[in-house]
Amino acid sequence: MAEAVKINVTKVTKSKLQDLDFGNLPFGKYFTDHMLVAKYADGAWQSVEIKPYQPLLLEPSIVAIHYGQSIFEGIKAYRYENGDAVIFRPQDNFKRFNISADRMCMPEVPEEIFLGGMKELINLDKEWIPTAADHSLYIRPFMFATDEIIGVKPSENYLFIIILSPTGPYYSAPMKICVEEVYTRAAPGGVGFAKNAGNYGASLKATVIAKQKGYDQILWTDAFEHKWLQEVGTMNVFFVIDNVAITPSLEEGTILAGVTRDTAITVLKEMGIKVEERKISINELVEAYAAGTFQEAFGTGTAATISLIQELKYKESILSFDLNKLSIAPALKERLDDIRTGKVKENHGWMVKI
Ligand SMILES: *Cc1c(COP(=O)(O)O)cnc(C)c1O
């Protein structure tokens, strides 16, 4: 699609907003009045529409269903007391979306559609953004292949869609984590750095097994030795050893470059805490624990922001933390919450006004 993108808007005749119980908003369950749908065909974005949220009509043969050419993003918007709606770092999700698209041989989505369309959609459904503490509007942009042919090759047709879901507090209890030694989430050369649908389908089995054993999540390790640490569930992971926050580095392409991860690194440094992005093994954690220098572990992601880890299990070792003694993760969480709610000013351009 050339130059200016024309977005056709069809509004609902009757809003569903009055049916929404703002006191009961489980994550990802309710959706706003409108959605954005853009169509890609013949090598270009053909149309962009904002229309009433509704089911899709698709052929059973579409490529996304059979071969998994499908990617997504997760972003949050907030509404301040003065009525301003703001999105948290959408530019970073926009960039990451197109990195995922490239890895999956999908077309680039232009900024006017991804960000411009998102802002217009949110503006239309602004009243749906909950204002209570810890509430937000979860934004889910996604793209999938719609060629109607059962053949393994990059599709020529795509749909890019944005849906919006008002969400209440995403309480995540401190987690018990099992270090994964059988299954693999990501290997060098694979798709671990892309937010593509298949990564999540592939991760379910290991998580189900861990849950049967009484754990909340797994700590993913590398594909070859199962000792180099990658991510915790679908979150990035940080370990505090000797007052240094360590998070696995990105260069092998096995880690999803989380926006919350990047935010946490910046904010931790601003809090005067040393941060290292590097390879880190489970053996290093076990040794640090034995030496009494392993202080904290936590996960980071858009949904829960910061999730505390209370226990890590690896072979015969159980590394457990006294939740009352944690200091860095709770302080980081509070700081991130204050930034998102506008209580604390940030000067990185993270909060984007609509
Ligand atoms: C989305 C995601 C994250 C967290 O990324 P954020 O941008 O912080 O939400 C981490 N790991 C995986 C596997 C993810 O899919």
The ligand as an SDF file (V2000), in Angstrom:
LIG
                    3D

 15 15  0  0  0  0  0  0  0  0999 V2000
    6.3970  -12.1580   25.0340 C   0  0  0  0  0  0  0  0  0  0  0  0
    7.4490  -12.9990   25.6490 C   0  0  0  0  0  0  0  0  0  0  0  0
    8.3230  -12.5220   26.6470 C   0  0  0  0  0  0  0  0  0  0  0  0
    8.1820  -11.1960   27.3090 C   0  0  0  0  0  0  0  0  0  0  0  0
    8.2490  -10.1300   26.4280 O   0  0  0  0  0  0  0  0  0  0  0  0
    7.6300   -8.7280   26.8660 P   0  0  0  0  0  0  0  0  0  0  0  0
    7.8790   -7.8550   25.6900 O   0  0  0  0  0  0  0  0  0  0  0  0
    8.3550   -8.2890   28.0730 O   0  0  0  0  0  0  0  0  0  0  0  0
    6.1820   -8.9590   27.1370 O   0  0  0  0  0  0  0  0  0  0  0  0
    9.3360  -13.3630   27.0930 C   0  0  0  0  0  0  0  0  0  0  0  0
    9.4840  -14.6030   26.6010 N   0  0  0  0  0  0  0  0  0  0  0  0
    8.6540  -15.0980   25.6690 C   0  0  0  0  0  0  0  0  0  0  0  0
    8.8680  -16.4750   25.1750 C   0  0  0  0  0  0  0  0  0  0  0  0
    7.6100  -14.3120   25.1710 C   0  0  0  0  0  0  0  0  0  0  0  0
    6.7910  -14.8060   24.2580 O   0  0  0  0  0  0  0  0  0  0  0  0
  1  2  1  0
  2  3  1  0
  2 14  2  0
  3  4  1  0
  3 10  2  0
  4  5  1  0
  5  6  1  0
  6  7  2  0
  6  8  1  0
  6  9  1  0
 10 11  1  0
 11 12  2  0
 12 13  1  0
 12 14  1  0
 14 15  1  0
M  END
$$$$
